[in-house]
Amino acid sequence: MLTKCVLKSVHSAQAPVRPGALCASAADWGLLLVRLTFGLLMAAHGAQKVFGLFGGQGLTATGKGFAALGYHPGKLFALVGGLSELLGGLGLALGLLTPLAAAALIGVMINAMATVTGARGLWEMNGGVEYSVCITVVSLAVAAIGPGRLAADRFFHWGAGGWKQAAFALGLGGVAAAIALSL
């Protein structure tokens, strides 16, 4: 990859790439933008639940809300859901353990769709699944595509993405959601 980048820049008007420099494409920068946007927003959403940051209610109030949805004990499920959003979001933003981060977000969003937004239709303005579907699809897509070169996972075999990584994210997220919904 680096050799192609060096050769390409030598034969073009671009400045040559230094040996050992990271060669990132527009796709890598685009993936970074998607990962940072969705990942940091999800991490902040989780921090609202767990720590009461960013105008959130915090763990106790969120736990009462979870209990009202049928999750018992509510505070424990609020902690699991909030940490899934927080850590999954940070993992997605950093491109770190991307399939696992995607699985955490997918699992939380399946639960949100099954318990809160599913009965309200598609559109967010009616409280529907629109937002949850977007988060789920973006998470799955990043697992399938891979997080790009501007990610911590670039050093690991799962950093390239692929069918296995996407199946892992969707499967683990689905199983975790099914377990949470069955308890």
C-alpha positions in Angstrom: 0.0 0.0 0.0 2.7 2.5 1.0 4.8 1.6 -2.1 1.8 2.4 -4.4 1.3 5.7 -2.5 4.9 6.7 -2.9 5.0 5.7 -6.6 1.7 7.5 -7.3 2.9 10.7 -5.6 6.3 10.6 -7.4 4.5 10.4 -10.8 2.0 13.1 -10.0 2.2 16.8 -9.0 1.9 15.9 -5.4 4.8 16.1 -3.0 6.5 12.7 -2.5 5.4 10.7 0.5 8.1 10.2 3.2 9.1 6.6 3.9 7.0 5.4 6.8 4.3 8.1 6.3 0.7 7.1 6.4 -0.9 7.2 3.0 -4.6 7.8 3.4 -7.2 8.1 0.6 -10.3 10.1 0.4 -12.2 7.0 1.4 -10.1 6.7 4.6 -10.8 10.3 5.5 -14.5 9.8 4.7 -14.6 6.7 6.9 -12.9 8.7 9.7 -15.6 11.4 9.4 -18.4 8.8 9.6 -16.7 7.0 12.5 -16.1 10.2 14.4 -19.5 11.6 13.9 -21.5 8.5 14.7 -19.1 7.1 17.3 -18.7 10.3 19.3 -22.5 11.0 19.2 -23.2 7.5 20.5 -20.5 7.8 23.1 -22.0 11.1 24.3 -25.5 9.4 24.3 -24.1 6.7 26.5 -22.4 9.2 28.8 -25.9 10.9 29.3 -27.2 7.6 30.6 -24.3 6.5 32.7 -22.9 9.8 34.0 -25.6 12.4 33.4 -23.3 14.3 31.1 -24.5 16.5 28.2 -27.9 17.1 29.8 -28.5 13.4 30.5 -30.5 12.1 33.4 -27.8 9.8 34.8 -27.9 6.2 35.8 -30.6 6.3 38.5 -33.2 8.1 36.4 -32.3 6.2 33.3 -32.6 3.0 35.3 -36.2 3.9 36.3 -36.9 4.4 32.6 -35.5 1.0 31.7 -37.6 -0.6 34.5 -40.7 1.1 33.0 -39.8 -0.6 29.7 -39.7 -4.0 31.4 -36.0 -4.3 32.0 -35.4 -5.6 35.5 -33.3 -4.6 37.4 -33.6 -1.3 35.5 -30.4 0.3 36.8 -28.3 -2.7 35.7 -29.8 -2.7 32.2 -29.3 1.1 32.0 -25.7 0.6 32.9 -25.2 -2.1 30.3 -27.0 -0.1 27.6 -25.2 3.1 28.5 -21.8 1.5 28.6 -22.6 -0.3 25.3 -23.3 3.1 23.7 -20.3 4.8 25.4 -17.7 2.1 24.7 -19.1 1.0 21.4 -19.2 4.7 20.3 -15.6 5.3 21.4 -14.5 2.1 19.7 -16.2 3.1 16.5 -14.7 6.6 16.6 -11.2 5.4 17.2 -11.5 2.5 14.8 -10.5 0.2 17.7 -11.9 -3.3 17.9 -14.3 -2.2 15.3 -16.4 -5.4 14.9 -16.9 -5.5 18.6 -17.8 -1.8 18.8 -20.3 -2.2 16.0 -21.8 -5.2 17.7 -22.3 -3.2 20.9 -24.1 -0.4 19.0 -26.2 -2.8 16.9 -27.3 -4.7 20.0 -28.4 -1.5 21.7 -30.2 -0.2 18.7 -32.1 -3.5 18.2 -33.3 -3.2 21.8 -34.3 0.4 21.2 -36.3 -0.6 18.2 -37.9 -3.6 19.9 -39.0 -1.8 23.1 -39.4 1.9 22.3 -39.4 3.0 18.7 -40.7 0.0 16.8 -44.4 0.6 17.6 -44.1 4.3 16.5 -43.4 3.7 12.9 -40.5 4.8 10.8 -40.0 8.5 11.2 -38.1 10.0 14.1 -40.5 13.0 14.3 -43.1 10.4 15.5 -40.7 8.6 17.8 -40.1 5.9 15.2 -37.1 3.7 14.3 -35.4 6.0 11.7 -32.5 7.0 14.0 -31.9 3.5 15.3 -31.9 2.1 11.8 -29.3 4.6 10.7 -27.0 3.8 13.6 -27.4 0.1 13.1 -26.7 0.3 9.3 -23.7 2.6 9.7 -22.2 0.4 12.4 -22.7 -2.7 10.2 -21.3 -1.0 7.2 -18.2 0.2 9.0 -17.6 -3.4 10.2 -18.0 -4.7 6.6 -15.9 -2.0 5.0 -13.4 -1.8 7.8 -12.4 1.4 9.7 -9.9 2.6 7.1 -6.2 3.4 7.5 -6.9 6.2 9.9 -7.9 3.8 12.6 -6.2 1.9 15.5 -7.4 -1.4 13.9 -5.2 -0.9 10.8 -2.6 -3.1 12.6 -4.9 -6.1 13.0 -6.4 -8.6 10.6 -10.0 -7.5 11.4 -9.0 -3.9 10.5 -9.6 -4.6 6.8 -13.3 -5.4 7.3 -15.1 -8.1 5.4 -18.0 -10.5 5.5 -16.7 -12.3 8.7 -16.4 -9.0 10.6 -19.8 -7.9 9.5 -21.4 -11.2 10.4 -19.6 -11.1 13.7 -21.0 -7.6 14.5 -24.5 -8.4 13.4 -24.5 -11.9 15.0 -23.1 -10.8 18.4 -25.3 -7.6 18.4 -28.4 -9.7 17.6 -27.6 -12.4 20.2 -26.9 -9.8 22.9 -30.2 -8.0 22.0 -32.1 -11.3 22.1 -30.7 -12.2 25.5 -31.5 -8.7 27.0 -35.0 -8.8 25.5 -35.6 -12.3 26.9 -34.7 -11.5 30.5 
